[in-house]
């Protein structure tokens, strides 16, 4: 199998697993005013993506399929930027403009905190 074909297969496998994980988390968590499942999957995906980036930077000998499987496939399927936008619009439509803004800000801030914290943790573990 060519490296390109292996990468595409890894993306497909990671994407399927990420989609199933996202669906499972969405089903397991309560629905309501605050879109908690999207926030959680986006933070989990951010942490995993930061960890993968650190691993690739500090361990370049990883298999060629590792990044496509985890970063592109799994994290790409697990997380969603479009979902944040749609949920913010729904919150605004339902009269929760302040909640919508808080949700978007919380998503961005928690994501940045997750990246910084994960990078620091990976630096301690890997180096």
C-alpha positions, 0 to 999 in steps of 0.5 A, spaced: 500 500 500 502 506 498 503 511 503 498 516 500 493 510 500 495 508 507 494 515 510 487 516 506 485 509 510 487 512 516 483 518 515 477 514 514 478 509 520 480 515 525 474 519 522 469 513 523 471 512 530 471 520 531 464 520 529 462 514 533 465 517 539 462 524 538 455 521 537 456 517 543 458 523 547 452 527 545 447 521 546 450 520 553 450 527 555 443 531 557 441 536 552 438 543 554 440 550 554 447 549 554 450 545 548 455 541 553 456 535 548 459 540 543 463 544 548 466 537 551 468 534 544 471 540 542 476 540 548 477 533 548 479 534 541 483 540 542 487 536 547 488 530 543 490 535 537 495 538 541 498 532 544 499 529 537 502 536 535 507 535 541 508 528 539 510 529 532 514 535 533 518 531 539 518 524 536 518 525 528 519 517 528 512 516 529 509 512 523 507 515 517 499 514 519 499 516 526 497 524 524 492 522 519 489 517 523 488 521 530 489 529 528 485 529 521 481 523 522 479 522 529 479 529 531 477 532 525 470 528 526 470 528 533 470 536 533 466 541 530 467 549 528 460 549 525 457 546 530 459 551 535 456 556 530 449 553 529 448 552 537 450 559 538 445 561 533 440 557 536 441 560 543 440 567 540 434 565 536 431 562 543 433 569 546 439 567 549 444 572 546 448 573 552 449 565 553 451 564 546 456 569 547 458 566 553 458 559 550 463 561 544 468 565 548 468 559 553 469 554 547 475 559 545 478 560 552 478 553 554 481 551 548 486 555 548 487 553 556 487 546 553 492 547 548 497 550 553 496 545 558 497 539 554 503 542 551 506 543 557 504 536 560 507 533 554 513 537 554 514 534 561 512 527 559 516 526 552 522 530 553 
